[in-house]
Amino acid sequence: MSFRSTAAAVIASLVILLAAVATTTAVTYAQDDEPRIFHTIRMTPRDDADPAKVEEVLAKVRHLGSTSEDVEDFIVGADMSGEYEISITYILEGYDGYHAYLFDPLHIEIDKMALPLAKSMELLDVVETDDPAAAAARLAAMQQERFEKVEGLLEMFQQIGK
């Protein structure tokens, strides 16, 4: 076997190996046991909300995004829809990451500071999954657990806009 045919065979093997790794990674990454979850919070502060308090909350939101091991990436900025003023999106790795984020003490502190300042709010989750109904049920169960375990949280959500 010549050098050229050996080199061509090695390159062909590497291409096949890389294609197999890429395919395996894509399939594994999309499995429903640990999908990426894009958790978005959209809100508008109350008209009487102290701007300094709103900025303090946003600083904590950024700190949570930059320090939490459960947050893969995040963005905090102006909501361009015209419906809300602020938008926050955290990208979380899997259901375990979502659960840990929900119960992170800093997240609970942020909620206790932010919810009384909110005139309107919307939460939205986008999940990479082939089974949206199962994903929705899992996320709803975790949110319900949070409302049951974090004292006063449900009441704070119910007071938004009142």
C-alpha positions as CSV (number, residue, x, y, z in Angstrom):
1,M,0.0,0.0,0.0
2,S,1.4,3.4,-1.0
3,F,1.7,6.4,1.3
4,R,-1.1,8.2,-0.6
5,S,-3.5,5.3,-0.3
6,T,-2.7,4.9,3.4
7,A,-3.2,8.6,4.0
8,A,-6.4,8.6,2.0
9,A,-7.6,5.6,4.1
10,V,-6.7,7.4,7.4
11,I,-8.5,10.6,6.3
12,A,-11.6,8.6,5.2
13,S,-11.6,6.8,8.5
14,L,-11.3,10.1,10.4
15,V,-14.2,11.6,8.4
16,I,-16.4,8.6,9.1
17,L,-15.4,8.7,12.8
18,L,-16.1,12.5,13.0
19,A,-19.5,11.9,11.3
20,A,-20.3,9.1,13.7
21,V,-19.4,11.3,16.7
22,A,-21.4,14.2,15.4
23,T,-24.4,12.0,14.7
24,T,-24.1,10.4,18.1
25,T,-23.8,13.7,19.9
26,A,-26.8,15.2,18.1
27,V,-28.9,12.2,18.9
28,T,-27.8,12.0,22.5
29,Y,-28.2,15.8,23.0
30,A,-31.8,15.7,21.9
31,Q,-32.8,12.8,24.1
32,D,-35.7,13.7,26.4
33,D,-34.0,12.7,29.6
34,E,-31.9,15.8,29.7
35,P,-33.1,18.4,27.1
36,R,-32.0,22.0,27.1
37,I,-34.6,24.2,28.6
38,F,-35.0,27.9,27.6
39,H,-36.7,29.5,30.6
40,T,-37.9,33.1,29.8
41,I,-39.3,35.6,32.2
42,R,-40.9,38.7,30.7
43,M,-42.1,41.5,32.9
44,T,-43.0,45.2,33.2
45,P,-42.4,46.9,36.5
46,R,-45.2,48.7,38.3
47,D,-45.5,52.4,37.6
48,D,-44.6,53.2,41.2
49,A,-41.6,50.7,41.3
50,D,-38.4,52.3,42.5
51,P,-36.0,52.2,39.5
52,A,-33.1,51.6,41.9
53,K,-34.9,48.5,43.2
54,V,-35.5,47.2,39.7
55,E,-31.8,47.6,38.9
56,E,-30.9,45.8,42.1
57,V,-33.1,42.9,41.0
58,L,-31.5,42.8,37.6
59,A,-28.1,42.8,39.1
60,K,-29.0,39.7,41.1
61,V,-30.6,38.1,38.0
62,R,-27.3,38.6,36.1
63,H,-25.3,37.3,39.1
64,L,-27.5,34.2,39.2
65,G,-26.9,33.6,35.4
66,S,-23.2,34.1,35.7
67,T,-22.6,32.0,38.8
68,S,-25.1,29.1,38.7
69,E,-23.7,25.8,37.5
70,D,-27.2,25.0,36.2
71,V,-27.3,27.9,33.8
72,E,-25.5,27.2,30.5
73,D,-26.1,30.7,29.2
74,F,-28.4,33.7,29.8
75,I,-29.5,37.1,28.5
76,V,-31.1,40.0,30.3
77,G,-32.4,42.9,28.2
78,A,-35.2,45.0,26.8
79,D,-38.2,43.0,25.6
80,M,-38.8,44.1,22.0
81,S,-42.4,42.8,21.8
82,G,-44.0,46.0,23.1
83,E,-45.9,43.9,25.6
84,Y,-43.2,43.9,28.4
85,E,-40.2,46.0,29.3
86,I,-37.7,43.4,30.5
87,S,-36.9,40.0,29.3
88,I,-34.6,37.4,30.9
89,T,-33.8,34.0,29.4
90,Y,-31.8,31.3,31.1
91,I,-30.6,28.2,29.2
92,L,-30.7,25.3,31.6
93,E,-29.3,21.8,31.1
94,G,-32.0,19.2,31.6
95,Y,-34.7,18.7,34.2
96,D,-32.2,18.4,37.0
97,G,-30.7,21.8,36.1
98,Y,-34.2,23.3,35.8
99,H,-35.1,21.9,39.3
100,A,-31.9,23.2,40.8
101,Y,-32.4,26.6,39.3
102,L,-36.0,26.8,40.7
103,F,-34.8,26.1,44.2
104,D,-31.5,28.1,44.1
105,P,-31.6,30.3,47.2
106,L,-30.6,33.3,45.0
107,H,-33.5,32.7,42.6
108,I,-35.9,32.6,45.6
109,E,-34.4,35.8,46.9
110,I,-34.9,37.4,43.4
111,D,-38.5,36.3,43.3
112,K,-39.2,37.8,46.7
113,M,-37.7,41.1,45.6
114,A,-39.0,41.2,42.0
115,L,-42.6,39.9,42.3
116,P,-43.9,42.9,44.4
117,L,-42.4,45.2,41.8
118,A,-44.1,43.5,38.8
119,K,-47.1,45.1,37.1
120,S,-47.3,42.3,34.6
121,M,-45.3,39.1,34.0
122,E,-45.2,36.1,31.7
123,L,-43.1,32.9,32.1
124,L,-42.3,30.8,29.1
125,D,-40.4,27.5,28.7
126,V,-39.1,26.1,25.5
127,V,-37.8,22.6,25.6
128,E,-35.9,20.6,23.1
129,T,-38.0,17.4,23.1
130,D,-39.9,15.0,21.0
131,D,-42.6,14.7,23.7
132,P,-43.9,18.1,24.6
133,A,-46.7,16.8,26.7
134,A,-44.3,14.8,29.0
135,A,-42.0,17.8,29.2
136,A,-44.8,20.1,30.1
137,A,-46.0,17.7,32.8
138,R,-42.5,17.5,34.3
139,L,-42.0,21.3,34.4
140,A,-45.5,21.8,35.8
141,A,-44.8,19.3,38.6
142,M,-41.5,21.1,39.5
143,Q,-43.3,24.5,39.5
144,Q,-46.1,23.1,41.7
145,E,-43.4,21.6,44.1
146,R,-41.9,25.1,44.3
147,F,-45.2,26.8,45.1
148,E,-45.8,24.2,47.8
149,K,-42.3,24.5,49.4
150,V,-41.4,28.2,49.0
151,E,-43.6,30.0,51.6
152,G,-45.6,32.9,50.2
153,L,-44.4,32.4,46.6
154,L,-47.8,31.5,45.1
155,E,-49.4,34.5,46.8
156,M,-46.8,36.8,45.5
157,F,-47.5,35.6,41.9
158,Q,-51.2,36.0,42.5
159,Q,-50.6,39.7,43.5
160,I,-48.9,40.7,40.3
161,G,-50.7,43.6,38.7
162,K,-53.0,44.2,41.7
